[in-house]
Amino acid sequence: MLDKSSRPSSVNVPNDLAAHWMPFTANRAFKKAPRLLAGAKDMHYITVDGRKIIDSASGMWCTNAGHGRTQISSAIAKQAEALDYAPPFQFGIPQAFELASRIAELAPKGLDHVFFCNSGSEAADTALKIALAYHQINGQGSRTRLIGRVRGYHGVGFGGTSVGGIVNNRKLFGTLLTGVDHLPATYDREKQAFSKGEPEYGAHFADELENLVNLHGANTIAAVIVEPMAGSTGVLPAPKGYLKRLREITQKHGILLIFDEVITGFGRLGHAFAAERYGVLPDLLTFAKGVTNGAAPMGGVIARDTIHDAFMSGPEHMVEFTHGYTYSAHPIACAAGLATLDVYRDEKLFERANKLEPKFADAVMSLKGMPNVVDIRTIGLTAGIDLAPRPDAAGKRGYDAMCSAFHDHDLMLRIAGDTLALTPPLIISEDQIGEIIEKVGKVIRAVV
């Protein structure tokens, strides 16, 4: 029977904020002082009251080509008119095959097969499932253990949360997946403080994998998943030699290595993928965010031939990998992805990020010595600025900084606890780098 009980009369947003339960947001505090956005163009957001907010966060690490790119929005509109949806199970669209080929061309040689999903969270869970299934197919079904890393972030699915290493993301959700262990974080402030690029100290953190192998047995471990740069926990670049050492250990023991490049993919570290920067070939690589410049949800996993080909057996009419999503390789997302890759190519944005990296690092490091700044880390067009926590409220100084930046200084930045994260679009100019750093300095002084 239909519910005919009385309901509150509808009120147009932004006057009524009650119905929307916001993700990863302090809902009560937000609704007392909303940060509402109405538009965006190039390096700026536009608020509902018409203010221009310079975006030092690329939205959420995703608008690498800046906002309001007409090439992308036009491609989306054209695709929506021609084909709004097509089932991805047992049917295909040309754009999905074209996009997969172009992504594979950008990836390091040897990563040749793309499995599409809709987000970084889905990409992480998909990669973990591929790893587990691969070992089953190869007659090594005892390999079920998954290894993540402390301070790692791999989305919010049950798999990604389990291998992730953020306590607050895990503690409300019970046991999650069993058979999961974690490598130590790669960060040691005492030895790495105020590093530009990859810290000199810390390659040995990879050796802890040998201890986990000794503890659990190599024949029980399916995969290790790490971010080349841990972005969501405060911009933690991999130390020099760390990823190569991890690759050597995983190869020695027949363990798959997964790079989570949801943040680092598509130019953030000056290359199409961070794997290229570090000269390390993983077995699986996840992507999302920058693939569509944030204009449509899309993610995916790029797999090596040996992994893909292992599934291609049995009767040809049978599904080889029983996994996928209703919106995998969605036509509109594919159109957005193809247009985005055109922009990256035509404007040479990956090369631009590479060229700007030292100037960006110098600018951010100029904040050293400001009140409560205890560390700064830079890599690519990314920086983490650690502020000393307030004695009575960890994370409050960072939260106040985000609010002050938006309301008082026309700046959007991201926070991870008391860390300020700067991840501007790759189109940023040198003058805009200076503008952002000047505003960040004002914000730091405002939250003394």
JOPE-V967302 format. One record per backbone hydrogen bond with DSSP energy under -1.0 kcal/mol. NH is the residue of the N-H (numbers start at 1). CO is the residue of the C=O. If there is no record, write none. Layout:
[[NH;CO] [NH;CO]]
//
This chain:
[[15;12] [27;25] [30;26] [31;27] [33;29] [38;46] [39;46] [41;44] [42;67] [44;41] [45;53] [46;39] [47;51] [48;36] [50;47] [53;45] [54;410] [55;43] [56;412] [60;58] [61;57] [62;58] [63;58] [64;62] [66;63] [67;42] [73;69] [74;70] [75;71] [76;72] [77;73] [78;74] [79;75] [80;76] [81;77] [82;78] [83;79] [97;93] [98;94] [99;95] [100;96] [101;97] [102;98] [103;99] [104;100] [105;101] [106;102] [107;103] [111;108] [112;303] [113;303] [115;301] [117;299] [123;119] [124;120] [125;121] [126;122] [127;123] [128;124] [129;125] [130;126] [131;127] [132;128] [133;129] [134;130] [135;131] [136;132] [137;133] [138;134] [139;136] [140;135] [143;140] [144;142] [144;220] [145;220] [146;179] [147;223] [148;181] [150;183] [151;165] [152;149] [161;157] [162;158] [163;159] [164;160] [165;152] [170;167] [171;167] [173;170] [181;146] [183;148] [191;188] [192;188] [193;189] [197;378] [205;202] [206;203] [207;204] [208;205] [209;206] [210;207] [212;208] [213;209] [214;210] [215;211] [216;212] [217;213] [220;217] [221;218] [222;145] [223;145] [224;256] [225;147] [226;258] [230;236] [231;229] [234;231] [236;230] [238;228] [240;199] [242;239] [245;241] [246;242] [247;243] [248;244] [249;245] [250;246] [251;247] [252;248] [253;249] [255;250] [256;222] [258;224] [259;284] [260;226] [261;259] [261;286] [265;261] [266;272] [267;271] [270;267] [276;273] [277;273] [278;274] [280;275] [283;257] [284;257] [285;302] [286;259] [287;300] [291;288] [292;289] [294;289] [295;292] [299;117] [300;287] [301;115] [302;285] [303;113] [304;283] [308;304] [309;305] [311;308] [313;311] [318;315] [323;321] [328;325] [330;327] [334;330] [335;331] [336;332] [337;333] [338;334] [339;335] [340;336] [341;337] [342;338] [343;339] [344;340] [345;341] [346;342] [347;343] [349;344] [352;348] [353;349] [354;350] [355;351] [356;352] [357;353] [360;356] [361;357] [362;358] [363;359] [364;360] [365;361] [367;364] [368;365] [370;367] [373;370] [374;386] [375;386] [377;384] [378;195] [379;382] [381;268] [383;422] [384;377] [385;420] [386;375] [387;418] [388;372] [393;390] [396;393] [399;395] [400;396] [401;397] [402;398] [403;399] [404;400] [405;401] [406;402] [407;403] [408;404] [411;405] [412;54] [414;421] [416;419] [419;416] [420;385] [421;414] [422;383] [423;56] [426;64] [428;425] [433;429] [434;430] [435;431] [436;432] [437;433] [438;434] [439;435] [440;436] [441;437] [442;438] [443;439] [444;440] [445;441] [446;442] [447;443] [448;445]]
//
